[in-house]
Amino acid sequence: MLLIPDFELDSWNAWIFTLPLIVLQILGAKILGKRGSGEDWGHTEKKKILNITGSSIVFASYAYTMFLPFKLGTIWFYAGLLVYLLGMLVEILAMLSFYTTPVDKPVTKGVYSISRNPMYVGHFLTNISIACLSWIFLLVTIALVILEHNSVASEERACLPKYGNTYREYMNRTPRWIGIPKSRKEH
């Protein structure tokens, strides 16, 4: 990974990895839309601004990948490819669980049984894999994780009154992030 990466517009750049991510985000927005609006999930004006800021950063970083060449034959490429595929799998499985759960029930099956926020985990994994190509993308990914963490907290607070004790029990048994133990402060 170079401190200042090469910039070249080419057909074999990291944008190839971003196309499936854009498709997943469009599908995800449609799937999430069936469960309610942003207000239903605790998105205040401040949270909406944070979400718009995060989305802007995401799409700017996707545009940046058009100029980020692959470095085939390097450990960074192969490690990044494995992490990317894992992230895509997590996101797809999360969306399937979300889509097949009735609207009046919290999503707790599939990958949601090991993380309360597997879509965010999958998104992080796909972004961190692209970050293997660039320090700039790594810094963008860190900024997104900070923004998403704040968004997740408000979404989970909004789930408590919506789903009641069922969601509280789910929070007690399932960590917010995969592999990160629950904190008592989370609820």
N, CA, C and O of each residue as an XYZ file, in Angstrom:
748
protein
N       0.861     -1.169      0.000
C       0.000      0.000      0.000
C       0.908      1.233      0.000
O       1.764      1.391      0.870
N       0.707      2.081     -0.972
C       1.518      3.282     -1.105
C       0.907      4.435     -0.321
O      -0.311      4.538     -0.177
N       1.793      5.305      0.187
C       1.295      6.480      0.886
C       0.505      7.362     -0.077
O      -0.586      7.828      0.252
N       1.056      7.586     -1.257
C       0.331      8.309     -2.303
C       0.154      7.332     -3.458
O       1.118      7.020     -4.157
N      -1.070      6.846     -3.665
C      -1.283      5.815     -4.675
C      -1.175      6.375     -6.097
O      -1.280      7.578     -6.333
N      -0.963      5.449     -7.022
C      -0.988      5.813     -8.437
C      -2.406      6.209     -8.804
O      -3.372      5.620     -8.320
N      -2.522      7.205     -9.657
C      -3.831      7.607    -10.160
C      -3.820      7.410    -11.664
O      -3.075      8.075    -12.383
N      -4.643      6.502    -12.128
C      -4.770      6.313    -13.557
C      -6.171      5.783    -13.861
O      -6.681      4.889    -13.186
N      -6.759      6.351    -14.875
C      -8.081      5.918    -15.314
C      -7.890      4.711    -16.213
O      -7.225      4.794    -17.245
N      -8.475      3.593    -15.817
C      -8.273      2.358    -16.561
C      -9.499      1.473    -16.392
O     -10.303      1.671    -15.481
N      -9.629      0.510    -17.268
C     -10.762     -0.413    -17.167
C     -10.526     -1.465    -16.093
O     -11.465     -2.169    -15.720
N      -9.314     -1.597    -15.586
C      -8.999     -2.608    -14.582
C      -8.587     -1.932    -13.275
O      -7.485     -2.140    -12.768
N      -9.495     -1.123    -12.746
C      -9.269     -0.420    -11.485
C     -10.249     -0.917    -10.425
O     -11.104     -1.761    -10.694
N     -10.108     -0.385     -9.235
C     -10.922     -0.835     -8.100
C     -12.407     -0.540     -8.267
O     -13.212     -1.058     -7.494
N     -12.801      0.269     -9.242
C     -14.223      0.540     -9.471
C     -14.988     -0.750     -9.731
O     -16.197     -0.808     -9.504
N     -14.303     -1.782    -10.202
C     -14.944     -3.074    -10.461
C     -15.558     -3.615     -9.167
O     -16.615     -4.246     -9.188
N     -14.883     -3.362     -8.042
C     -15.420     -3.798     -6.752
C     -16.581     -2.930     -6.286
O     -17.427     -3.391     -5.520
N     -16.632     -1.696     -6.733
C     -17.687     -0.804     -6.242
C     -19.020     -1.007     -6.949
O     -20.063     -0.698     -6.374
N     -19.019     -1.512     -8.166
C     -20.293     -1.732     -8.865
C     -21.236     -2.640     -8.084
O     -22.396     -2.274     -7.892
N     -20.785     -3.819     -7.622
C     -21.694     -4.647     -6.811
C     -22.147     -3.961     -5.524
O     -23.267     -4.180     -5.063
N     -21.281     -3.132     -4.943
C     -21.656     -2.411     -3.724
C     -22.774     -1.418     -3.995
O     -23.692     -1.280     -3.186
N     -22.706     -0.727     -5.125
C     -23.755      0.225     -5.481
C     -25.071     -0.507     -5.691
O     -26.119     -0.048     -5.238
N     -25.020     -1.647     -6.377
C     -26.240     -2.445     -6.588
C     -26.811     -2.890     -5.244
O     -28.021     -2.812     -5.026
N     -25.943     -3.356     -4.340
C     -26.414     -3.776     -3.009
C     -27.030     -2.618     -2.245
O     -28.035     -2.803     -1.557
N     -26.452     -1.430     -2.350
C     -27.010     -0.285     -1.625
C     -28.373      0.104     -2.177
O     -29.261      0.485     -1.415
N     -28.549      0.015     -3.479
C     -29.858      0.318     -4.072
C     -30.884     -0.720     -3.624
O     -31.995     -0.371     -3.227
N     -30.503     -2.001     -3.690
C     -31.409     -3.056     -3.222
C     -31.693     -2.906     -1.736
O     -32.830     -3.075     -1.295
N     -30.662     -2.590     -0.967
C     -30.826     -2.412      0.471
C     -31.783     -1.289      0.802
O     -32.583     -1.409      1.730
N     -31.714     -0.203      0.059
C     -32.629      0.919      0.301
C     -34.065      0.501      0.040
O     -34.968      0.918      0.765
N     -34.293     -0.313     -0.980
C     -35.648     -0.781     -1.264
C     -36.139     -1.729     -0.171
O     -37.289     -1.642      0.260
N     -35.270     -2.632      0.273
C     -35.641     -3.581      1.323
C     -35.893     -2.845      2.637
O     -36.880     -3.119      3.320
N     -35.011     -1.917      2.995
C     -35.168     -1.174      4.243
C     -36.407     -0.292      4.212
O     -37.051     -0.083      5.239
N     -36.739      0.224      3.035
C     -37.901      1.092      2.894
C     -39.203      0.418      3.270
O     -40.151      1.089      3.677
N     -39.266     -0.909      3.139
C     -40.509     -1.608      3.487
C     -40.739     -1.646      4.999
O     -41.842     -1.961      5.446
N     -39.712     -1.329      5.788
C     -39.831     -1.382      7.239
C     -40.101     -0.023      7.863
O     -40.221      0.070      9.085
N     -40.201      1.030      7.067
C     -40.531      2.340      7.614
C     -39.580      3.409      7.144
O     -38.578      3.139      6.482
N     -39.919      4.632      7.504
C     -39.111      5.780      7.092
C     -37.999      6.025      8.101
O     -37.922      5.348      9.126
N     -37.139      6.994      7.807
C     -36.043      7.333      8.708
C     -36.522      7.763     10.071
O     -35.879      7.469     11.079
N     -37.658      8.465     10.119
C     -38.179      8.898     11.413
C     -38.536      7.702     12.293
O     -38.416      7.765     13.517
N     -38.979      6.601     11.654
C     -39.319      5.399     12.410
C     -38.092      4.788     13.087
O     -38.221      4.025     14.045
N     -36.916      5.122     12.592
C     -35.694      4.512     13.103
C     -34.837      5.509     13.876
O     -33.625      5.329     13.997
N     -35.462      6.548     14.392
C     -34.742      7.491     15.246
C     -33.848      8.450     14.496
O     -32.912      9.003     15.076
N     -34.112      8.659     13.230
C     -33.277      9.588     12.453
C     -33.801     11.012     12.599
O     -34.726     11.431     11.902
N     -33.197     11.727     13.507
C     -33.523     13.132     13.725
C     -32.872     13.956     12.606
O     -32.206     13.404     11.730
N     -33.067     15.256     12.643
C     -32.434     16.123     11.635
C     -30.913     15.958     11.669
O     -30.266     15.901     10.623
N     -30.349     15.882     12.874
C     -28.905     15.704     13.009
C     -28.469     14.384     12.376
O     -27.464     14.339     11.667
N     -29.218     13.313     12.626
C     -28.887     12.006     12.069
C     -29.039     12.001     10.553
O     -28.267     11.352      9.848
N     -30.042     12.732     10.052
C     -30.218     12.818      8.600
C     -29.018     13.504      7.970
O     -28.547     13.090      6.911
N     -28.523     14.550      8.617
C     -27.342     15.251      8.102
C     -26.132     14.321      8.127
O     -25.352     14.286      7.175
N     -25.977     13.566      9.221
C     -24.879     12.599      9.301
C     -25.011     11.536      8.210
O     -24.015     11.147      7.600
N     -26.238     11.065      7.961
C     -26.456     10.059      6.912
C     -26.131     10.615      5.530
O     -25.526      9.927      4.708
N     -26.530     11.852      5.277
C     -26.225     12.484      3.981
C     -24.718     12.666      3.845
O     -24.152     12.435      2.776
N     -24.073     13.080      4.926
C     -22.616     13.241      4.909
C     -21.938     11.902      4.632
O     -21.031     11.815      3.805
N     -22.385     10.862      5.330
C     -21.826      9.525      5.123
C     -22.042      9.031      3.700
O     -21.125      8.490      3.082
N     -23.246      9.216      3.182
C     -23.533      8.793      1.804
C     -22.683      9.552      0.806
O     -22.214      8.980     -0.178
N     -22.481     10.829      1.051
C     -21.635     11.633      0.162
C     -20.200     11.132      0.179
O     -19.554     11.041     -0.865
N     -19.710     10.811      1.358
C     -18.348     10.275      1.478
C     -18.250      8.940      0.747
O     -17.276      8.686      0.039
N     -19.265      8.083      0.918
C     -19.259      6.777      0.258
C     -19.189      6.945     -1.256
O     -18.350      6.330     -1.914
N     -20.063      7.771     -1.803
C     -20.093      7.895     -3.256
C     -18.865      8.640     -3.791
O     -18.432      8.367     -4.911
N     -18.301      9.563     -3.027
C     -17.044     10.198     -3.440
C     -15.916      9.165     -3.437
O     -15.065      9.161     -4.326
N     -15.920      8.295     -2.434
C     -14.883      7.258     -2.390
C     -15.067      6.261     -3.533
O     -14.088      5.742     -4.068
N     -16.318      5.993     -3.909
C     -16.560      5.111     -5.053
C     -16.036      5.754     -6.334
O     -15.469      5.067     -7.183
N     -16.221      7.061     -6.481
C     -15.695      7.759     -7.654
C     -14.163      7.696     -7.652
O     -13.543      7.538     -8.704
N     -13.569      7.818     -6.485
C     -12.113      7.731     -6.353
C     -11.585      6.391     -6.857
O     -10.485      6.335     -7.405
N     -12.347      5.310     -6.683
C     -11.871      3.986     -7.105
C     -11.716      3.871     -8.617
O     -11.048      2.953     -9.093
N     -12.314      4.779     -9.382
C     -12.125      4.755    -10.837
C     -10.668      5.032    -11.200
O     -10.216      4.660    -12.283
N      -9.929      5.684    -10.297
C      -8.539      6.055    -10.554
C      -7.549      5.224     -9.737
O      -6.359      5.537     -9.703
N      -8.024      4.185     -9.091
C      -7.203      3.394     -8.181
C      -6.892      2.039     -8.816
O      -7.733      1.141     -8.790
N      -5.692      1.879     -9.387
C      -5.381      0.635    -10.104
C      -5.165     -0.543     -9.162
O      -4.645     -0.392     -8.056
N      -5.579     -1.723     -9.631
C      -5.281     -2.962     -8.912
C      -3.786     -3.219     -8.977
O      -3.121     -2.883     -9.957
N      -3.285     -3.806     -7.940
C      -1.887     -4.249     -7.923
C      -1.904     -5.780     -7.871
O      -1.679     -6.386     -6.824
N      -2.175     -6.381     -9.024
C      -2.265     -7.837     -9.110
C      -0.949     -8.476     -8.699
O       0.127     -7.915     -8.905
N      -1.060     -9.669     -8.112
C       0.129    -10.399     -7.712
C       0.699     -9.967     -6.377
O       1.739    -10.476     -5.960
N       0.037     -9.031     -5.691
C       0.522     -8.599     -4.375
C      -0.347     -9.225     -3.286
O      -1.494     -9.607     -3.518
N       0.225     -9.315     -2.118
C      -0.528     -9.847     -0.982
C      -1.723     -8.963     -0.665
O      -2.767     -9.458     -0.243
N      -1.573     -7.628     -0.870
C      -2.670     -6.695     -0.608
C      -3.873     -7.019     -1.481
O      -5.012     -6.973     -1.016
N      -3.625     -7.342     -2.733
C      -4.738     -7.637     -3.637
C      -5.470     -8.898     -3.195
O      -6.696     -8.895     -3.089
N      -4.740     -9.967     -2.937
C      -5.385    -11.238     -2.588
C      -6.044    -11.194     -1.213
O      -7.125    -11.752     -1.024
N      -5.402    -10.536     -0.258
C      -6.030    -10.376      1.064
C      -7.291     -9.529      0.932
O      -8.333     -9.852      1.503
N      -7.183     -8.447      0.175
C      -8.343     -7.576     -0.037
C      -9.480     -8.296     -0.741
O     -10.646     -8.097     -0.399
N      -9.153     -9.132     -1.721
C     -10.182     -9.878     -2.447
C     -10.934    -10.825     -1.510
O     -12.159    -10.919     -1.577
N     -10.210    -11.520     -0.644
C     -10.869    -12.428      0.313
C     -11.775    -11.661      1.280
O     -12.902    -12.077      1.548
N     -11.279    -10.556      1.792
C     -12.078     -9.748      2.724
C     -13.296     -9.171      2.000
O     -14.392     -9.140      2.558
N     -13.109     -8.720      0.773
C     -14.210     -8.176     -0.029
C     -15.309     -9.229     -0.227
O     -16.491     -8.946     -0.027
N     -14.912    -10.437     -0.617
C     -15.903    -11.503     -0.847
C     -16.633    -11.859      0.447
O     -17.838    -12.107      0.424
N     -15.927    -11.887      1.563
C     -16.567    -12.134      2.857
C     -17.562    -11.029      3.179
O     -18.676    -11.306      3.622
N     -17.169     -9.779      2.959
C     -18.070     -8.649      3.208
C     -19.317     -8.710      2.335
O     -20.425     -8.459      2.810
N     -19.140     -9.040      1.064
C     -20.295     -9.158      0.158
C     -21.232    -10.261      0.634
O     -22.451    -10.090      0.628
N     -20.664    -11.393      1.046
C     -21.481    -12.501      1.538
C     -22.276    -12.078      2.775
O     -23.468    -12.369      2.876
N     -21.629    -11.403      3.703
C     -22.308    -10.941      4.922
C     -23.443     -9.986      4.565
O     -24.546    -10.111      5.098
N     -23.184     -9.031      3.666
C     -24.226     -8.065      3.278
C     -25.404     -8.755      2.604
O     -26.558     -8.443      2.900
N     -25.125     -9.687      1.703
C     -26.207    -10.388      0.995
C     -27.024    -11.220      1.968
O     -28.254    -11.205      1.912
N     -26.358    -11.946      2.859
C     -27.086    -12.749      3.850
C     -27.916    -11.869      4.778
O     -29.032    -12.234      5.147
N     -27.380    -10.718      5.154
C     -28.119     -9.786      6.015
C     -29.369     -9.284      5.300
O     -30.441     -9.210      5.899
N     -29.235     -8.943      4.036
C     -30.395     -8.448      3.283
C     -31.452     -9.535      3.118
O     -32.649     -9.259      3.192
N     -31.010    -10.760      2.896
C     -31.979    -11.861      2.780
C     -32.732    -12.059      4.094
O     -33.948    -12.251      4.084
N     -32.028    -12.017      5.217
C     -32.689    -12.140      6.523
C     -33.668    -10.995      6.730
O     -34.789    -11.199      7.196
N     -33.244     -9.811      6.385
C     -34.074     -8.620      6.542
C     -35.329     -8.734      5.689
O     -36.432     -8.435      6.147
N     -35.155     -9.166      4.455
C     -36.261     -9.243      3.506
C     -37.286    -10.310      3.894
O     -38.482    -10.131      3.665
N     -36.825    -11.420      4.479
C     -37.725    -12.528      4.792
C     -38.343    -12.451      6.185
O     -39.119    -13.329      6.563
N     -38.011    -11.421      6.948
C     -38.589    -11.258      8.280
C     -39.824    -10.364      8.184
O     -39.779     -9.311      7.549
N     -40.929    -10.783      8.815
C     -42.127     -9.930      8.797
C     -41.827     -8.537      9.369
O     -41.002     -8.387     10.270
N     -42.500     -7.541      8.836
C     -42.264     -6.147      9.206
C     -42.509     -5.893     10.694
O     -41.862     -5.028     11.285
N     -43.425     -6.629     11.298
C     -43.758     -6.390     12.705
C     -42.849     -7.148     13.675
O     -43.093     -7.143     14.881
N     -41.811     -7.792     13.161
C     -40.867     -8.541     14.002
C     -39.457     -7.992     13.802
O     -39.118     -7.549     12.705
N     -38.631     -8.018     14.853
C     -37.233     -7.612     14.651
C     -36.478     -8.703     13.880
O     -36.804     -9.886     13.978
N     -35.492     -8.296     13.133
C     -34.691     -9.252     12.367
C     -33.645     -9.835     13.308
O     -32.753     -9.125     13.773
N     -33.758    -11.140     13.586
C     -32.851    -11.791     14.539
C     -32.274    -13.099     14.003
O     -31.512    -13.768     14.700
N     -32.626    -13.464     12.788
C     -32.178    -14.763     12.255
C     -31.000    -14.587     11.307
O     -30.644    -13.469     10.934
N     -30.404    -15.709     10.927
C     -29.276    -15.671     10.000
C     -28.087    -14.960     10.614
O     -27.749    -15.191     11.775
N     -27.447    -14.085      9.828
C     -26.272    -13.368     10.342
C     -26.647    -12.389     11.440
O     -25.779    -11.928     12.181
N     -27.929    -12.066     11.555
C     -28.382    -11.206     12.656
C     -28.313    -11.932     14.000
O     -28.468    -11.304     15.048
N     -28.085    -13.239     13.982
C     -27.936    -13.965     15.246
C     -26.521    -13.835     15.805
O     -26.288    -14.170     16.967
N     -25.566    -13.351     14.993
C     -24.199    -13.155     15.485
C     -23.799    -11.681     15.543
O     -22.766    -11.340     16.119
N     -24.613    -10.810     14.950
C     -24.378     -9.369     15.019
C     -25.706     -8.653     14.837
O     -26.513     -9.035     13.990
N     -25.933     -7.614     15.634
C     -27.171     -6.847     15.473
C     -27.109     -5.947     14.239
O     -28.131     -5.394     13.832
N     -25.950     -5.794     13.652
C     -25.775     -4.882     12.523
C     -24.888     -5.479     11.428
O     -23.872     -4.882     11.072
N     -25.251     -6.638     10.894
C     -24.369     -7.278      9.913
C     -24.257     -6.520      8.588
O     -23.257     -6.669      7.884
N     -25.264     -5.708      8.233
C     -25.120     -4.932      6.994
C     -23.973     -3.934      7.129
O     -23.190     -3.746      6.198
N     -23.881     -3.300      8.289
C     -22.780     -2.371      8.527
C     -21.439     -3.120      8.567
O     -20.434     -2.625      8.058
N     -21.431     -4.311      9.171
C     -20.208     -5.112      9.226
C     -19.765     -5.487      7.808
O     -18.590     -5.357      7.466
N     -20.711     -5.952      6.989
C     -20.384     -6.303      5.605
C     -19.879     -5.105      4.826
O     -18.932     -5.214      4.047
N     -20.521     -3.949      5.040
C     -20.094     -2.727      4.353
C     -18.684     -2.342      4.777
O     -17.874     -1.929      3.947
N     -18.392     -2.476      6.062
C     -17.048     -2.188      6.550
C     -16.026     -3.128      5.897
O     -14.968     -2.683      5.453
N     -16.345     -4.426      5.839
C     -15.405     -5.386      5.258
C     -15.136     -5.102      3.781
O     -13.994     -5.189      3.329
N     -16.178     -4.766      3.033
C     -15.951     -4.473      1.615
C     -15.128     -3.200      1.459
O     -14.257     -3.130      0.592
N     -15.391     -2.198      2.285
C     -14.615     -0.956      2.192
C     -13.176     -1.150      2.642
O     -12.258     -0.612      2.023
N     -12.970     -1.903      3.701
C     -11.600     -2.095      4.190
C     -10.800     -2.911      3.182
O      -9.581     -2.761      3.101
N     -11.459     -3.767      2.414
C     -10.737     -4.532      1.391
C     -10.250     -3.617      0.284
O      -9.140     -3.792     -0.219
N     -11.057     -2.649     -0.100
C     -10.634     -1.685     -1.109
C      -9.553     -0.781     -0.515
O      -8.688     -0.278     -1.232
N      -9.613     -0.584      0.793
C      -8.607      0.241      1.468
C      -7.217     -0.387      1.377
O      -6.212      0.305      1.545
N      -7.156     -1.693      1.113
C      -5.853     -2.338      0.950
C      -5.072     -1.724     -0.206
O      -3.858     -1.906     -0.305
N      -5.762     -1.003     -1.076
C      -5.115     -0.384     -2.222
C      -4.638      1.034     -1.932
O      -3.803      1.563     -2.666
N      -5.153      1.659     -0.873
C      -4.875      3.079     -0.690
C      -5.044      3.517      0.761
O      -6.012      3.141      1.422
N      -4.097      4.313      1.250
C      -4.214      4.901      2.582
C      -5.365      5.893      2.633
O      -6.033      6.025      3.659
N      -5.597      6.590      1.526
C      -6.692      7.556      1.479
C      -8.018      6.837      1.706
O      -8.859      7.299      2.477
N      -8.198      5.704      1.030
C      -9.435      4.945      1.191
C      -9.546      4.388      2.605
O     -10.647      4.290      3.146
N      -8.428      4.026      3.202
C      -8.436      3.552      4.585
C      -8.933      4.648      5.523
O      -9.746      4.377      6.407
N      -8.461      5.878      5.347
C      -8.917      6.989      6.183
C     -10.406      7.263      5.977
O     -11.121      7.560      6.934
N     -10.872      7.165      4.736
C     -12.299      7.331      4.446
C     -13.106      6.254      5.150
O     -14.164      6.535      5.711
N     -12.618      5.032      5.123
C     -13.315      3.917      5.777
C     -13.403      4.137      7.284
O     -14.439      3.858      7.889
N     -12.342      4.627      7.889
C     -12.365      4.917      9.328
C     -13.395      6.002      9.639
O     -14.131      5.896     10.620
N     -13.448      7.038      8.812
C     -14.446      8.102      9.005
C     -15.860      7.537      8.894
O     -16.740      7.912      9.668
N     -16.078      6.650      7.949
C     -17.405      6.051      7.786
C     -17.792      5.192      8.986
O     -18.946      5.205      9.414
N     -16.845      4.457      9.521
C     -17.130      3.629     10.698
C     -17.591      4.508     11.859
O     -18.523      4.142     12.575
N     -16.961      5.642     12.050
C     -17.350      6.566     13.126
C     -18.762      7.093     12.883
O     -19.578      7.124     13.804
N     -19.054      7.508     11.649
C     -20.403      7.998     11.326
C     -21.452      6.895     11.486
O     -22.530      7.131     12.032
N     -21.131      5.695     11.008
C     -22.099      4.596     11.081
C     -22.352      4.165     12.521
O     -23.470      3.777     12.859
N     -21.337      4.227     13.368
C     -21.523      3.848     14.773
C     -22.585      4.731     15.429
O     -23.421      4.247     16.191
N     -22.543      6.020     15.128
C     -23.545      6.939     15.682
C     -24.932      6.633     15.132
O     -25.917      6.710     15.865
N     -25.019      6.290     13.867
C     -26.301      5.965     13.246
C     -26.891      4.689     13.844
O     -28.094      4.609     14.091
N     -26.042      3.705     14.072
C     -26.486      2.425     14.632
C     -27.095      2.618     16.015
O     -28.127      2.024     16.327
N     -26.471      3.434     16.834
C     -26.977      3.658     18.200
C     -28.396      4.226     18.168
O     -29.248      3.800     18.948
N     -28.656      5.177     17.282
C     -30.005      5.759     17.230
C     -31.012      4.763     16.659
O     -32.162      4.731     17.097
N     -30.597      3.952     15.690
C     -31.507      2.942     15.142
C     -31.890      1.919     16.210
O     -33.049      1.513     16.306
N     -30.907      1.508     17.010
C     -31.202      0.524     18.054
C     -32.101      1.116     19.138
O     -32.978      0.424     19.653
N     -31.898      2.376     19.488
C     -32.786      3.018     20.478
C     -34.217      3.072     19.935
O     -35.171      2.928     20.700
N     -34.375      3.276     18.637
C     -35.711      3.336     18.038
C     -36.364      1.955     17.975
O     -37.591      1.856     17.952
N     -35.573      0.907     17.949
C     -36.126     -0.455     17.902
C     -36.742     -0.879     19.240
O     -37.673     -1.683     19.272
N     -36.222     -0.338     20.336
C     -36.730     -0.737     21.654
C     -38.225     -0.457     21.824
O     -38.961     -1.373     22.191
N     -38.705      0.754     21.576
C     -40.152      0.958     21.728
C     -40.961      0.237     20.634
O     -42.112     -0.141     20.854
N     -40.360      0.058     19.484
C     -41.073     -0.565     18.369
C     -41.283     -2.066     18.592
O     -42.350     -2.599     18.288
N     -40.243     -2.754     19.131
C     -40.316     -4.211     19.289
C     -40.326     -4.671     20.740
O     -40.504     -5.862     20.997
N     -40.140     -3.767     21.696
C     -40.279     -4.073     23.116
C     -39.266     -5.059     23.657
O     -38.088     -5.039     23.300
N     -39.772     -5.940     24.549
C     -38.905     -6.893     25.237
C     -38.234     -7.873     24.289
O     -37.134     -8.349     24.567
N     -38.880     -8.180     23.179
C     -38.274     -9.086     22.206
C     -36.945     -8.524     21.730
O     -35.957     -9.251     21.618
N     -36.925     -7.231     21.452
C     -35.689     -6.605     20.990
C     -34.680     -6.464     22.130
O     -33.479     -6.636     21.922
N     -35.162     -6.153     23.324
C     -34.257     -6.031     24.476
C     -33.556     -7.373     24.740
O     -32.354     -7.396     25.007
N     -34.290     -8.476     24.669
C     -33.680     -9.799     24.854
C     -32.660    -10.076     23.749
O     -31.586    -10.621     24.005
N     -33.005     -9.698     22.533
C     -32.086     -9.856     21.404
C     -30.803     -9.059     21.647
O     -29.706     -9.555     21.391
N     -30.938     -7.826     22.141
C     -29.765     -7.005     22.446
C     -28.904     -7.637     23.539
O     -27.678     -7.536     23.507
N     -29.549     -8.287     24.502
C     -28.815     -8.896     25.609
C     -28.013    -10.113     25.175
O     -26.991    -10.426     25.788
N     -28.456    -10.806     24.130
C     -27.757    -12.032     23.732
C     -26.873    -11.865     22.488
O     -26.057    -12.741     22.201
N     -27.016    -10.769     21.751
C     -26.309    -10.614     20.480
C     -25.443     -9.352     20.513
O     -25.939     -8.264     20.808
N     -24.160     -9.498     20.214
C     -23.301     -8.300     20.204
C     -23.662     -7.356     19.058
O     -24.184     -7.776     18.025
N     -23.375     -6.088     19.263
C     -23.633     -5.089     18.226
C     -22.787     -5.389     16.996
O     -23.287     -5.357     15.872
N     -21.499     -5.682     17.210
C     -20.577     -5.979     16.108
C     -20.073     -7.400     16.275
O     -19.960     -7.885     17.401
N     -19.777     -8.054     15.213
C     -19.264     -9.435     15.257
C     -17.933     -9.437     15.995
O     -17.028     -8.663     15.680
N     -17.833    -10.325     16.986
C     -16.581    -10.483     17.705
C     -16.306     -9.433     18.757
O     -15.297     -9.522     19.457
N     -17.171     -8.438     18.892
C     -16.958     -7.402     19.894
C     -17.988     -7.621     21.007
O     -19.190     -7.501     20.768
N     -17.530     -7.936     22.205
C     -18.478     -8.189     23.286
C     -19.416     -7.014     23.539
O     -19.071     -5.857     23.302
N     -20.595     -7.338     24.021
C     -21.589     -6.309     24.317
C     -21.120     -5.468     25.494
O     -20.425     -5.941     26.393
N     -21.524     -4.216     25.455
C     -21.263     -3.298     26.557
C     -22.598     -3.060     27.266
O     -23.633     -2.968     26.606
N     -22.593     -2.964     28.539
C     -23.812     -2.699     29.290
C     -24.349     -1.310     28.957
O     -25.545     -1.060     29.114
N     -23.485     -0.404     28.500
C     -23.899      0.956     28.165
C     -24.711      1.008     26.875
O     -25.343      2.028     26.599
N     -24.715     -0.060     26.076
C     -25.398     -0.048     24.783
C     -26.902      0.106     24.922
O     -27.535      0.594     23.985
N     -27.494     -0.269     26.002
C     -28.957     -0.147     26.131
C     -29.225      0.718     27.302
O     -30.384      0.977     27.626
